[in-house]
């Protein structure tokens, strides 16, 4: 995978990204809203097999697979976040996900990466839309979704389960159509 946008490159995760990725997933808001990233990443080498799996899937265009890609600044090849997609098994739809290093938030990078990956996903699949599920407390992420062209479809409050990685009882369900 390699996508060049106006200010970013979206590429496959590489072993050289591991230390920076571990640093980013331990930042305050990533811990708060995407806790599963930090659960097993407290030591060097923790993401080695994860990145290796992604390297083995390089040529795959299966948007259901649960892949994550590096968001990097092109001149430095510096990892500043991730963007990805995969089957969200509770709602049985392809969901996109992203996070950005807190030092680079507020610059529109997440929306730019999300839009670029959305376009790629639509071009390699027959999906008519992709979704985002965002914790109701994550207002900044809601702004990113809207800036990337996702529309708020509804607010959901699960009755018999709690949505993965959510700290509040409800979440916003967004869609973006081809």
Chimera marker file (.cmm) of the C-alpha trace (Angstrom):
<marker_set name="trace">
<marker id="1" x="0.000" y="0.000" z="0.000" r="1" g="1" b="0" radius="0.5"/>
<marker id="2" x="1.274" y="3.416" z="-0.889" r="1" g="1" b="0" radius="0.5"/>
<marker id="3" x="-0.915" y="6.513" z="-1.135" r="1" g="1" b="0" radius="0.5"/>
<marker id="4" x="0.510" y="9.998" z="-1.534" r="1" g="1" b="0" radius="0.5"/>
<marker id="5" x="-1.714" y="12.914" z="-0.488" r="1" g="1" b="0" radius="0.5"/>
<marker id="6" x="-0.984" y="16.622" z="-0.555" r="1" g="1" b="0" radius="0.5"/>
<marker id="7" x="0.950" y="16.493" z="2.746" r="1" g="1" b="0" radius="0.5"/>
<marker id="8" x="1.212" y="12.822" z="3.738" r="1" g="1" b="0" radius="0.5"/>
<marker id="9" x="2.138" y="9.334" z="2.711" r="1" g="1" b="0" radius="0.5"/>
<marker id="10" x="0.059" y="6.355" z="3.771" r="1" g="1" b="0" radius="0.5"/>
<marker id="11" x="2.138" y="3.211" z="3.547" r="1" g="1" b="0" radius="0.5"/>
<marker id="12" x="2.505" y="-0.255" z="5.020" r="1" g="1" b="0" radius="0.5"/>
<marker id="13" x="3.733" y="-0.441" z="8.587" r="1" g="1" b="0" radius="0.5"/>
<marker id="14" x="7.427" y="-1.367" z="8.764" r="1" g="1" b="0" radius="0.5"/>
<marker id="15" x="9.581" y="-2.699" z="11.590" r="1" g="1" b="0" radius="0.5"/>
<marker id="16" x="11.325" y="0.690" z="11.815" r="1" g="1" b="0" radius="0.5"/>
<marker id="17" x="7.956" y="2.183" z="12.915" r="1" g="1" b="0" radius="0.5"/>
<marker id="18" x="7.645" y="0.044" z="16.028" r="1" g="1" b="0" radius="0.5"/>
<marker id="19" x="9.297" y="2.293" z="18.638" r="1" g="1" b="0" radius="0.5"/>
<marker id="20" x="7.437" y="5.378" z="17.432" r="1" g="1" b="0" radius="0.5"/>
<marker id="21" x="4.150" y="3.459" z="17.278" r="1" g="1" b="0" radius="0.5"/>
<marker id="22" x="4.590" y="2.230" z="20.853" r="1" g="1" b="0" radius="0.5"/>
<marker id="23" x="5.337" y="5.793" z="21.989" r="1" g="1" b="0" radius="0.5"/>
<marker id="24" x="2.198" y="7.136" z="20.290" r="1" g="1" b="0" radius="0.5"/>
<marker id="25" x="-0.204" y="4.467" z="21.607" r="1" g="1" b="0" radius="0.5"/>
<marker id="26" x="0.768" y="5.399" z="25.173" r="1" g="1" b="0" radius="0.5"/>
<marker id="27" x="-0.345" y="9.011" z="24.738" r="1" g="1" b="0" radius="0.5"/>
<marker id="28" x="-3.245" y="10.216" z="26.883" r="1" g="1" b="0" radius="0.5"/>
<marker id="29" x="-6.075" y="10.316" z="24.316" r="1" g="1" b="0" radius="0.5"/>
<marker id="30" x="-5.030" y="7.111" z="22.563" r="1" g="1" b="0" radius="0.5"/>
<marker id="31" x="-5.059" y="5.369" z="25.945" r="1" g="1" b="0" radius="0.5"/>
<marker id="32" x="-8.454" y="6.868" z="26.662" r="1" g="1" b="0" radius="0.5"/>
<marker id="33" x="-10.222" y="6.085" z="23.384" r="1" g="1" b="0" radius="0.5"/>
<marker id="34" x="-8.199" y="3.214" z="21.865" r="1" g="1" b="0" radius="0.5"/>
<marker id="35" x="-6.961" y="1.361" z="24.905" r="1" g="1" b="0" radius="0.5"/>
<marker id="36" x="-6.538" y="-1.957" z="23.090" r="1" g="1" b="0" radius="0.5"/>
<marker id="37" x="-3.466" y="-0.572" z="21.318" r="1" g="1" b="0" radius="0.5"/>
<marker id="38" x="-1.517" y="-0.222" z="24.570" r="1" g="1" b="0" radius="0.5"/>
<marker id="39" x="-2.605" y="-3.453" z="26.265" r="1" g="1" b="0" radius="0.5"/>
<marker id="40" x="0.375" y="-5.507" z="25.066" r="1" g="1" b="0" radius="0.5"/>
<marker id="41" x="2.830" y="-2.853" z="23.922" r="1" g="1" b="0" radius="0.5"/>
<marker id="42" x="4.803" y="-1.937" z="27.007" r="1" g="1" b="0" radius="0.5"/>
<marker id="43" x="8.160" y="-3.328" z="25.824" r="1" g="1" b="0" radius="0.5"/>
<marker id="44" x="10.345" y="-3.150" z="22.703" r="1" g="1" b="0" radius="0.5"/>
<marker id="45" x="9.489" y="-5.887" z="20.228" r="1" g="1" b="0" radius="0.5"/>
<marker id="46" x="5.856" y="-6.076" z="21.353" r="1" g="1" b="0" radius="0.5"/>
<marker id="47" x="4.505" y="-5.134" z="17.935" r="1" g="1" b="0" radius="0.5"/>
<marker id="48" x="7.052" y="-7.045" z="15.868" r="1" g="1" b="0" radius="0.5"/>
<marker id="49" x="4.693" y="-9.908" z="14.929" r="1" g="1" b="0" radius="0.5"/>
<marker id="50" x="1.819" y="-7.470" z="14.335" r="1" g="1" b="0" radius="0.5"/>
<marker id="51" x="3.927" y="-5.476" z="11.879" r="1" g="1" b="0" radius="0.5"/>
<marker id="52" x="5.223" y="-8.702" z="10.325" r="1" g="1" b="0" radius="0.5"/>
<marker id="53" x="1.634" y="-9.830" z="9.665" r="1" g="1" b="0" radius="0.5"/>
<marker id="54" x="0.949" y="-6.501" z="7.944" r="1" g="1" b="0" radius="0.5"/>
<marker id="55" x="4.088" y="-6.926" z="5.836" r="1" g="1" b="0" radius="0.5"/>
<marker id="56" x="2.797" y="-10.340" z="4.718" r="1" g="1" b="0" radius="0.5"/>
<marker id="57" x="-0.526" y="-8.748" z="3.695" r="1" g="1" b="0" radius="0.5"/>
<marker id="58" x="1.065" y="-5.978" z="1.605" r="1" g="1" b="0" radius="0.5"/>
<marker id="59" x="-0.582" y="-6.943" z="-1.656" r="1" g="1" b="0" radius="0.5"/>
<marker id="60" x="-4.000" y="-7.699" z="-0.225" r="1" g="1" b="0" radius="0.5"/>
<marker id="61" x="-6.878" y="-5.430" z="-1.128" r="1" g="1" b="0" radius="0.5"/>
<marker id="62" x="-9.327" y="-7.163" z="1.215" r="1" g="1" b="0" radius="0.5"/>
<marker id="63" x="-10.895" y="-4.278" z="3.147" r="1" g="1" b="0" radius="0.5"/>
<marker id="64" x="-12.439" y="-6.712" z="5.646" r="1" g="1" b="0" radius="0.5"/>
<marker id="65" x="-9.034" y="-7.879" z="6.982" r="1" g="1" b="0" radius="0.5"/>
<marker id="66" x="-8.449" y="-5.403" z="9.799" r="1" g="1" b="0" radius="0.5"/>
<marker id="67" x="-5.357" y="-3.665" z="8.454" r="1" g="1" b="0" radius="0.5"/>
<marker id="68" x="-3.611" y="-0.556" z="9.740" r="1" g="1" b="0" radius="0.5"/>
<marker id="69" x="-1.283" y="1.639" z="7.745" r="1" g="1" b="0" radius="0.5"/>
<marker id="70" x="1.371" y="4.143" z="8.732" r="1" g="1" b="0" radius="0.5"/>
<marker id="71" x="0.664" y="7.838" z="8.292" r="1" g="1" b="0" radius="0.5"/>
<marker id="72" x="4.004" y="9.517" z="7.681" r="1" g="1" b="0" radius="0.5"/>
<marker id="73" x="5.400" y="12.905" z="6.801" r="1" g="1" b="0" radius="0.5"/>
<marker id="74" x="6.919" y="12.326" z="3.358" r="1" g="1" b="0" radius="0.5"/>
<marker id="75" x="10.150" y="14.318" z="3.640" r="1" g="1" b="0" radius="0.5"/>
<marker id="76" x="11.160" y="12.638" z="6.893" r="1" g="1" b="0" radius="0.5"/>
<marker id="77" x="9.334" y="9.302" z="6.588" r="1" g="1" b="0" radius="0.5"/>
<marker id="78" x="8.310" y="10.006" z="10.194" r="1" g="1" b="0" radius="0.5"/>
<marker id="79" x="5.394" y="8.020" z="11.600" r="1" g="1" b="0" radius="0.5"/>
<marker id="80" x="2.747" y="10.385" z="12.996" r="1" g="1" b="0" radius="0.5"/>
<marker id="81" x="-0.187" y="7.992" z="13.276" r="1" g="1" b="0" radius="0.5"/>
<marker id="82" x="-2.142" y="5.164" z="11.723" r="1" g="1" b="0" radius="0.5"/>
<marker id="83" x="-5.249" y="4.755" z="9.622" r="1" g="1" b="0" radius="0.5"/>
<marker id="84" x="-6.993" y="1.539" z="8.745" r="1" g="1" b="0" radius="0.5"/>
<marker id="85" x="-10.122" y="-0.441" z="8.169" r="1" g="1" b="0" radius="0.5"/>
<marker id="86" x="-11.628" y="-3.835" z="8.780" r="1" g="1" b="0" radius="0.5"/>
<marker id="87" x="-14.774" y="-5.697" z="9.627" r="1" g="1" b="0" radius="0.5"/>
<marker id="88" x="-16.417" y="-4.420" z="12.805" r="1" g="1" b="0" radius="0.5"/>
<marker id="89" x="-17.948" y="-7.669" z="13.933" r="1" g="1" b="0" radius="0.5"/>
<marker id="90" x="-20.650" y="-6.262" z="16.234" r="1" g="1" b="0" radius="0.5"/>
<marker id="91" x="-22.322" y="-4.273" z="13.444" r="1" g="1" b="0" radius="0.5"/>
<marker id="92" x="-20.949" y="-6.469" z="10.617" r="1" g="1" b="0" radius="0.5"/>
<marker id="93" x="-19.785" y="-3.525" z="8.501" r="1" g="1" b="0" radius="0.5"/>
<marker id="94" x="-16.382" y="-2.281" z="7.374" r="1" g="1" b="0" radius="0.5"/>
<marker id="95" x="-15.209" y="0.336" z="9.826" r="1" g="1" b="0" radius="0.5"/>
<marker id="96" x="-12.352" y="2.778" z="9.483" r="1" g="1" b="0" radius="0.5"/>
<marker id="97" x="-10.116" y="3.825" z="12.367" r="1" g="1" b="0" radius="0.5"/>
<marker id="98" x="-7.292" y="6.298" z="12.914" r="1" g="1" b="0" radius="0.5"/>
<marker id="99" x="-5.136" y="8.062" z="15.450" r="1" g="1" b="0" radius="0.5"/>
<marker id="100" x="-2.538" y="10.808" z="15.273" r="1" g="1" b="0" radius="0.5"/>
<marker id="101" x="0.416" y="11.607" z="17.524" r="1" g="1" b="0" radius="0.5"/>
<marker id="102" x="-0.701" y="14.358" z="19.920" r="1" g="1" b="0" radius="0.5"/>
<marker id="103" x="2.182" y="16.536" z="18.664" r="1" g="1" b="0" radius="0.5"/>
<marker id="104" x="0.585" y="16.570" z="15.190" r="1" g="1" b="0" radius="0.5"/>
<marker id="105" x="-3.111" y="16.817" z="16.075" r="1" g="1" b="0" radius="0.5"/>
<marker id="106" x="-5.118" y="19.815" z="14.936" r="1" g="1" b="0" radius="0.5"/>
<marker id="107" x="-3.417" y="20.063" z="11.528" r="1" g="1" b="0" radius="0.5"/>
<marker id="108" x="-5.990" y="18.141" z="9.480" r="1" g="1" b="0" radius="0.5"/>
<marker id="109" x="-3.706" y="15.128" z="9.023" r="1" g="1" b="0" radius="0.5"/>
<marker id="110" x="-6.236" y="12.597" z="10.324" r="1" g="1" b="0" radius="0.5"/>
<marker id="111" x="-9.003" y="13.832" z="7.999" r="1" g="1" b="0" radius="0.5"/>
<marker id="112" x="-6.605" y="13.873" z="5.038" r="1" g="1" b="0" radius="0.5"/>
<marker id="113" x="-5.444" y="10.308" z="5.707" r="1" g="1" b="0" radius="0.5"/>
<marker id="114" x="-8.981" y="9.077" z="6.382" r="1" g="1" b="0" radius="0.5"/>
<marker id="115" x="-10.262" y="10.570" z="3.107" r="1" g="1" b="0" radius="0.5"/>
<marker id="116" x="-7.408" y="9.077" z="1.094" r="1" g="1" b="0" radius="0.5"/>
<marker id="117" x="-7.837" y="5.604" z="2.549" r="1" g="1" b="0" radius="0.5"/>
<marker id="118" x="-11.623" y="5.815" z="2.081" r="1" g="1" b="0" radius="0.5"/>
<marker id="119" x="-11.097" y="6.541" z="-1.633" r="1" g="1" b="0" radius="0.5"/>
<marker id="120" x="-8.716" y="3.584" z="-1.928" r="1" g="1" b="0" radius="0.5"/>
<marker id="121" x="-11.139" y="1.235" z="-0.117" r="1" g="1" b="0" radius="0.5"/>
<marker id="122" x="-13.992" y="2.245" z="-2.401" r="1" g="1" b="0" radius="0.5"/>
<marker id="123" x="-11.789" y="1.782" z="-5.482" r="1" g="1" b="0" radius="0.5"/>
<marker id="124" x="-10.809" y="-1.809" z="-4.568" r="1" g="1" b="0" radius="0.5"/>
<marker id="125" x="-14.155" y="-3.035" z="-3.246" r="1" g="1" b="0" radius="0.5"/>
<marker id="126" x="-17.828" y="-3.082" z="-4.092" r="1" g="1" b="0" radius="0.5"/>
<marker id="127" x="-18.829" y="-1.496" z="-0.782" r="1" g="1" b="0" radius="0.5"/>
<marker id="128" x="-21.287" y="1.348" z="-1.066" r="1" g="1" b="0" radius="0.5"/>
<marker id="129" x="-20.168" y="2.935" z="2.219" r="1" g="1" b="0" radius="0.5"/>
<marker id="130" x="-17.785" y="2.652" z="5.160" r="1" g="1" b="0" radius="0.5"/>
<marker id="131" x="-18.456" y="3.539" z="8.768" r="1" g="1" b="0" radius="0.5"/>
<marker id="132" x="-16.871" y="5.097" z="11.822" r="1" g="1" b="0" radius="0.5"/>
<marker id="133" x="-18.007" y="4.432" z="15.377" r="1" g="1" b="0" radius="0.5"/>
<marker id="134" x="-16.867" y="7.179" z="17.737" r="1" g="1" b="0" radius="0.5"/>
<marker id="135" x="-17.300" y="7.414" z="21.475" r="1" g="1" b="0" radius="0.5"/>
<marker id="136" x="-19.691" y="10.278" z="22.274" r="1" g="1" b="0" radius="0.5"/>
<marker id="137" x="-17.020" y="11.796" z="24.502" r="1" g="1" b="0" radius="0.5"/>
<marker id="138" x="-14.474" y="11.982" z="21.684" r="1" g="1" b="0" radius="0.5"/>
<marker id="139" x="-15.559" y="15.326" z="20.228" r="1" g="1" b="0" radius="0.5"/>
<marker id="140" x="-12.246" y="15.924" z="18.401" r="1" g="1" b="0" radius="0.5"/>
<marker id="141" x="-12.640" y="12.641" z="16.530" r="1" g="1" b="0" radius="0.5"/>
<marker id="142" x="-16.188" y="13.595" z="15.548" r="1" g="1" b="0" radius="0.5"/>
<marker id="143" x="-14.802" y="16.787" z="13.985" r="1" g="1" b="0" radius="0.5"/>
<marker id="144" x="-12.240" y="14.704" z="12.063" r="1" g="1" b="0" radius="0.5"/>
<marker id="145" x="-14.995" y="12.414" z="10.760" r="1" g="1" b="0" radius="0.5"/>
<marker id="146" x="-17.095" y="15.318" z="9.543" r="1" g="1" b="0" radius="0.5"/>
<marker id="147" x="-14.101" y="17.064" z="7.957" r="1" g="1" b="0" radius="0.5"/>
<marker id="148" x="-13.371" y="13.821" z="6.067" r="1" g="1" b="0" radius="0.5"/>
<marker id="149" x="-16.921" y="13.777" z="4.686" r="1" g="1" b="0" radius="0.5"/>
<marker id="150" x="-18.533" y="11.249" z="7.015" r="1" g="1" b="0" radius="0.5"/>
<marker id="151" x="-22.101" y="12.054" z="8.024" r="1" g="1" b="0" radius="0.5"/>
<marker id="152" x="-23.572" y="11.363" z="11.421" r="1" g="1" b="0" radius="0.5"/>
<marker id="153" x="-26.108" y="8.622" z="10.834" r="1" g="1" b="0" radius="0.5"/>
<marker id="154" x="-27.282" y="8.094" z="14.413" r="1" g="1" b="0" radius="0.5"/>
<marker id="155" x="-26.347" y="7.945" z="18.056" r="1" g="1" b="0" radius="0.5"/>
<marker id="156" x="-26.389" y="4.390" z="19.370" r="1" g="1" b="0" radius="0.5"/>
<marker id="157" x="-26.673" y="3.027" z="22.886" r="1" g="1" b="0" radius="0.5"/>
<marker id="158" x="-26.112" y="-0.729" z="22.971" r="1" g="1" b="0" radius="0.5"/>
<marker id="159" x="-28.417" y="-2.576" z="25.346" r="1" g="1" b="0" radius="0.5"/>
<marker id="160" x="-26.806" y="-5.955" z="25.888" r="1" g="1" b="0" radius="0.5"/>
<marker id="161" x="-23.145" y="-5.076" z="25.397" r="1" g="1" b="0" radius="0.5"/>
<marker id="162" x="-20.655" y="-2.254" z="25.580" r="1" g="1" b="0" radius="0.5"/>
<marker id="163" x="-18.988" y="-1.277" z="22.323" r="1" g="1" b="0" radius="0.5"/>
<marker id="164" x="-15.258" y="-2.107" z="22.235" r="1" g="1" b="0" radius="0.5"/>
<marker id="165" x="-12.916" y="0.739" z="23.260" r="1" g="1" b="0" radius="0.5"/>
<marker id="166" x="-15.772" y="3.011" z="24.355" r="1" g="1" b="0" radius="0.5"/>
<marker id="167" x="-15.698" y="4.789" z="27.693" r="1" g="1" b="0" radius="0.5"/>
<marker id="168" x="-19.234" y="6.138" z="27.489" r="1" g="1" b="0" radius="0.5"/>
<marker id="169" x="-22.394" y="4.079" z="27.095" r="1" g="1" b="0" radius="0.5"/>
<marker id="170" x="-23.231" y="5.565" z="23.688" r="1" g="1" b="0" radius="0.5"/>
<marker id="171" x="-21.406" y="6.141" z="20.449" r="1" g="1" b="0" radius="0.5"/>
<marker id="172" x="-21.895" y="8.067" z="17.243" r="1" g="1" b="0" radius="0.5"/>
<marker id="173" x="-22.289" y="5.978" z="14.099" r="1" g="1" b="0" radius="0.5"/>
<marker id="174" x="-21.053" y="7.735" z="10.948" r="1" g="1" b="0" radius="0.5"/>
<marker id="175" x="-21.273" y="6.711" z="7.301" r="1" g="1" b="0" radius="0.5"/>
<marker id="176" x="-19.623" y="7.907" z="4.148" r="1" g="1" b="0" radius="0.5"/>
<marker id="177" x="-20.984" y="6.732" z="0.802" r="1" g="1" b="0" radius="0.5"/>
<marker id="178" x="-19.121" y="6.290" z="-2.462" r="1" g="1" b="0" radius="0.5"/>
<link id1="1" id2="2" r="1" g="1" b="0" radius="0.2"/>
<link id1="2" id2="3" r="1" g="1" b="0" radius="0.2"/>
<link id1="3" id2="4" r="1" g="1" b="0" radius="0.2"/>
<link id1="4" id2="5" r="1" g="1" b="0" radius="0.2"/>
<link id1="5" id2="6" r="1" g="1" b="0" radius="0.2"/>
<link id1="6" id2="7" r="1" g="1" b="0" radius="0.2"/>
<link id1="7" id2="8" r="1" g="1" b="0" radius="0.2"/>
<link id1="8" id2="9" r="1" g="1" b="0" radius="0.2"/>
<link id1="9" id2="10" r="1" g="1" b="0" radius="0.2"/>
<link id1="10" id2="11" r="1" g="1" b="0" radius="0.2"/>
<link id1="11" id2="12" r="1" g="1" b="0" radius="0.2"/>
<link id1="12" id2="13" r="1" g="1" b="0" radius="0.2"/>
<link id1="13" id2="14" r="1" g="1" b="0" radius="0.2"/>
<link id1="14" id2="15" r="1" g="1" b="0" radius="0.2"/>
<link id1="15" id2="16" r="1" g="1" b="0" radius="0.2"/>
<link id1="16" id2="17" r="1" g="1" b="0" radius="0.2"/>
<link id1="17" id2="18" r="1" g="1" b="0" radius="0.2"/>
<link id1="18" id2="19" r="1" g="1" b="0" radius="0.2"/>
<link id1="19" id2="20" r="1" g="1" b="0" radius="0.2"/>
<link id1="20" id2="21" r="1" g="1" b="0" radius="0.2"/>
<link id1="21" id2="22" r="1" g="1" b="0" radius="0.2"/>
<link id1="22" id2="23" r="1" g="1" b="0" radius="0.2"/>
<link id1="23" id2="24" r="1" g="1" b="0" radius="0.2"/>
<link id1="24" id2="25" r="1" g="1" b="0" radius="0.2"/>
<link id1="25" id2="26" r="1" g="1" b="0" radius="0.2"/>
<link id1="26" id2="27" r="1" g="1" b="0" radius="0.2"/>
<link id1="27" id2="28" r="1" g="1" b="0" radius="0.2"/>
<link id1="28" id2="29" r="1" g="1" b="0" radius="0.2"/>
<link id1="29" id2="30" r="1" g="1" b="0" radius="0.2"/>
<link id1="30" id2="31" r="1" g="1" b="0" radius="0.2"/>
<link id1="31" id2="32" r="1" g="1" b="0" radius="0.2"/>
<link id1="32" id2="33" r="1" g="1" b="0" radius="0.2"/>
<link id1="33" id2="34" r="1" g="1" b="0" radius="0.2"/>
<link id1="34" id2="35" r="1" g="1" b="0" radius="0.2"/>
<link id1="35" id2="36" r="1" g="1" b="0" radius="0.2"/>
<link id1="36" id2="37" r="1" g="1" b="0" radius="0.2"/>
<link id1="37" id2="38" r="1" g="1" b="0" radius="0.2"/>
<link id1="38" id2="39" r="1" g="1" b="0" radius="0.2"/>
<link id1="39" id2="40" r="1" g="1" b="0" radius="0.2"/>
<link id1="40" id2="41" r="1" g="1" b="0" radius="0.2"/>
<link id1="41" id2="42" r="1" g="1" b="0" radius="0.2"/>
<link id1="42" id2="43" r="1" g="1" b="0" radius="0.2"/>
<link id1="43" id2="44" r="1" g="1" b="0" radius="0.2"/>
<link id1="44" id2="45" r="1" g="1" b="0" radius="0.2"/>
<link id1="45" id2="46" r="1" g="1" b="0" radius="0.2"/>
<link id1="46" id2="47" r="1" g="1" b="0" radius="0.2"/>
<link id1="47" id2="48" r="1" g="1" b="0" radius="0.2"/>
<link id1="48" id2="49" r="1" g="1" b="0" radius="0.2"/>
<link id1="49" id2="50" r="1" g="1" b="0" radius="0.2"/>
<link id1="50" id2="51" r="1" g="1" b="0" radius="0.2"/>
<link id1="51" id2="52" r="1" g="1" b="0" radius="0.2"/>
<link id1="52" id2="53" r="1" g="1" b="0" radius="0.2"/>
<link id1="53" id2="54" r="1" g="1" b="0" radius="0.2"/>
<link id1="54" id2="55" r="1" g="1" b="0" radius="0.2"/>
<link id1="55" id2="56" r="1" g="1" b="0" radius="0.2"/>
<link id1="56" id2="57" r="1" g="1" b="0" radius="0.2"/>
<link id1="57" id2="58" r="1" g="1" b="0" radius="0.2"/>
<link id1="58" id2="59" r="1" g="1" b="0" radius="0.2"/>
<link id1="59" id2="60" r="1" g="1" b="0" radius="0.2"/>
<link id1="60" id2="61" r="1" g="1" b="0" radius="0.2"/>
<link id1="61" id2="62" r="1" g="1" b="0" radius="0.2"/>
<link id1="62" id2="63" r="1" g="1" b="0" radius="0.2"/>
<link id1="63" id2="64" r="1" g="1" b="0" radius="0.2"/>
<link id1="64" id2="65" r="1" g="1" b="0" radius="0.2"/>
<link id1="65" id2="66" r="1" g="1" b="0" radius="0.2"/>
<link id1="66" id2="67" r="1" g="1" b="0" radius="0.2"/>
<link id1="67" id2="68" r="1" g="1" b="0" radius="0.2"/>
<link id1="68" id2="69" r="1" g="1" b="0" radius="0.2"/>
<link id1="69" id2="70" r="1" g="1" b="0" radius="0.2"/>
<link id1="70" id2="71" r="1" g="1" b="0" radius="0.2"/>
<link id1="71" id2="72" r="1" g="1" b="0" radius="0.2"/>
<link id1="72" id2="73" r="1" g="1" b="0" radius="0.2"/>
<link id1="73" id2="74" r="1" g="1" b="0" radius="0.2"/>
<link id1="74" id2="75" r="1" g="1" b="0" radius="0.2"/>
<link id1="75" id2="76" r="1" g="1" b="0" radius="0.2"/>
<link id1="76" id2="77" r="1" g="1" b="0" radius="0.2"/>
<link id1="77" id2="78" r="1" g="1" b="0" radius="0.2"/>
<link id1="78" id2="79" r="1" g="1" b="0" radius="0.2"/>
<link id1="79" id2="80" r="1" g="1" b="0" radius="0.2"/>
<link id1="80" id2="81" r="1" g="1" b="0" radius="0.2"/>
<link id1="81" id2="82" r="1" g="1" b="0" radius="0.2"/>
<link id1="82" id2="83" r="1" g="1" b="0" radius="0.2"/>
<link id1="83" id2="84" r="1" g="1" b="0" radius="0.2"/>
<link id1="84" id2="85" r="1" g="1" b="0" radius="0.2"/>
<link id1="85" id2="86" r="1" g="1" b="0" radius="0.2"/>
<link id1="86" id2="87" r="1" g="1" b="0" radius="0.2"/>
<link id1="87" id2="88" r="1" g="1" b="0" radius="0.2"/>
<link id1="88" id2="89" r="1" g="1" b="0" radius="0.2"/>
<link id1="89" id2="90" r="1" g="1" b="0" radius="0.2"/>
<link id1="90" id2="91" r="1" g="1" b="0" radius="0.2"/>
<link id1="91" id2="92" r="1" g="1" b="0" radius="0.2"/>
<link id1="92" id2="93" r="1" g="1" b="0" radius="0.2"/>
<link id1="93" id2="94" r="1" g="1" b="0" radius="0.2"/>
<link id1="94" id2="95" r="1" g="1" b="0" radius="0.2"/>
<link id1="95" id2="96" r="1" g="1" b="0" radius="0.2"/>
<link id1="96" id2="97" r="1" g="1" b="0" radius="0.2"/>
<link id1="97" id2="98" r="1" g="1" b="0" radius="0.2"/>
<link id1="98" id2="99" r="1" g="1" b="0" radius="0.2"/>
<link id1="99" id2="100" r="1" g="1" b="0" radius="0.2"/>
<link id1="100" id2="101" r="1" g="1" b="0" radius="0.2"/>
<link id1="101" id2="102" r="1" g="1" b="0" radius="0.2"/>
<link id1="102" id2="103" r="1" g="1" b="0" radius="0.2"/>
<link id1="103" id2="104" r="1" g="1" b="0" radius="0.2"/>
<link id1="104" id2="105" r="1" g="1" b="0" radius="0.2"/>
<link id1="105" id2="106" r="1" g="1" b="0" radius="0.2"/>
<link id1="106" id2="107" r="1" g="1" b="0" radius="0.2"/>
<link id1="107" id2="108" r="1" g="1" b="0" radius="0.2"/>
<link id1="108" id2="109" r="1" g="1" b="0" radius="0.2"/>
<link id1="109" id2="110" r="1" g="1" b="0" radius="0.2"/>
<link id1="110" id2="111" r="1" g="1" b="0" radius="0.2"/>
<link id1="111" id2="112" r="1" g="1" b="0" radius="0.2"/>
<link id1="112" id2="113" r="1" g="1" b="0" radius="0.2"/>
<link id1="113" id2="114" r="1" g="1" b="0" radius="0.2"/>
<link id1="114" id2="115" r="1" g="1" b="0" radius="0.2"/>
<link id1="115" id2="116" r="1" g="1" b="0" radius="0.2"/>
<link id1="116" id2="117" r="1" g="1" b="0" radius="0.2"/>
<link id1="117" id2="118" r="1" g="1" b="0" radius="0.2"/>
<link id1="118" id2="119" r="1" g="1" b="0" radius="0.2"/>
<link id1="119" id2="120" r="1" g="1" b="0" radius="0.2"/>
<link id1="120" id2="121" r="1" g="1" b="0" radius="0.2"/>
<link id1="121" id2="122" r="1" g="1" b="0" radius="0.2"/>
<link id1="122" id2="123" r="1" g="1" b="0" radius="0.2"/>
<link id1="123" id2="124" r="1" g="1" b="0" radius="0.2"/>
<link id1="124" id2="125" r="1" g="1" b="0" radius="0.2"/>
<link id1="125" id2="126" r="1" g="1" b="0" radius="0.2"/>
<link id1="126" id2="127" r="1" g="1" b="0" radius="0.2"/>
<link id1="127" id2="128" r="1" g="1" b="0" radius="0.2"/>
<link id1="128" id2="129" r="1" g="1" b="0" radius="0.2"/>
<link id1="129" id2="130" r="1" g="1" b="0" radius="0.2"/>
<link id1="130" id2="131" r="1" g="1" b="0" radius="0.2"/>
<link id1="131" id2="132" r="1" g="1" b="0" radius="0.2"/>
<link id1="132" id2="133" r="1" g="1" b="0" radius="0.2"/>
<link id1="133" id2="134" r="1" g="1" b="0" radius="0.2"/>
<link id1="134" id2="135" r="1" g="1" b="0" radius="0.2"/>
<link id1="135" id2="136" r="1" g="1" b="0" radius="0.2"/>
<link id1="136" id2="137" r="1" g="1" b="0" radius="0.2"/>
<link id1="137" id2="138" r="1" g="1" b="0" radius="0.2"/>
<link id1="138" id2="139" r="1" g="1" b="0" radius="0.2"/>
<link id1="139" id2="140" r="1" g="1" b="0" radius="0.2"/>
<link id1="140" id2="141" r="1" g="1" b="0" radius="0.2"/>
<link id1="141" id2="142" r="1" g="1" b="0" radius="0.2"/>
<link id1="142" id2="143" r="1" g="1" b="0" radius="0.2"/>
<link id1="143" id2="144" r="1" g="1" b="0" radius="0.2"/>
<link id1="144" id2="145" r="1" g="1" b="0" radius="0.2"/>
<link id1="145" id2="146" r="1" g="1" b="0" radius="0.2"/>
<link id1="146" id2="147" r="1" g="1" b="0" radius="0.2"/>
<link id1="147" id2="148" r="1" g="1" b="0" radius="0.2"/>
<link id1="148" id2="149" r="1" g="1" b="0" radius="0.2"/>
<link id1="149" id2="150" r="1" g="1" b="0" radius="0.2"/>
<link id1="150" id2="151" r="1" g="1" b="0" radius="0.2"/>
<link id1="151" id2="152" r="1" g="1" b="0" radius="0.2"/>
<link id1="152" id2="153" r="1" g="1" b="0" radius="0.2"/>
<link id1="153" id2="154" r="1" g="1" b="0" radius="0.2"/>
<link id1="154" id2="155" r="1" g="1" b="0" radius="0.2"/>
<link id1="155" id2="156" r="1" g="1" b="0" radius="0.2"/>
<link id1="156" id2="157" r="1" g="1" b="0" radius="0.2"/>
<link id1="157" id2="158" r="1" g="1" b="0" radius="0.2"/>
<link id1="158" id2="159" r="1" g="1" b="0" radius="0.2"/>
<link id1="159" id2="160" r="1" g="1" b="0" radius="0.2"/>
<link id1="160" id2="161" r="1" g="1" b="0" radius="0.2"/>
<link id1="161" id2="162" r="1" g="1" b="0" radius="0.2"/>
<link id1="162" id2="163" r="1" g="1" b="0" radius="0.2"/>
<link id1="163" id2="164" r="1" g="1" b="0" radius="0.2"/>
<link id1="164" id2="165" r="1" g="1" b="0" radius="0.2"/>
<link id1="165" id2="166" r="1" g="1" b="0" radius="0.2"/>
<link id1="166" id2="167" r="1" g="1" b="0" radius="0.2"/>
<link id1="167" id2="168" r="1" g="1" b="0" radius="0.2"/>
<link id1="168" id2="169" r="1" g="1" b="0" radius="0.2"/>
<link id1="169" id2="170" r="1" g="1" b="0" radius="0.2"/>
<link id1="170" id2="171" r="1" g="1" b="0" radius="0.2"/>
<link id1="171" id2="172" r="1" g="1" b="0" radius="0.2"/>
<link id1="172" id2="173" r="1" g="1" b="0" radius="0.2"/>
<link id1="173" id2="174" r="1" g="1" b="0" radius="0.2"/>
<link id1="174" id2="175" r="1" g="1" b="0" radius="0.2"/>
<link id1="175" id2="176" r="1" g="1" b="0" radius="0.2"/>
<link id1="176" id2="177" r="1" g="1" b="0" radius="0.2"/>
<link id1="177" id2="178" r="1" g="1" b="0" radius="0.2"/>
</marker_set>
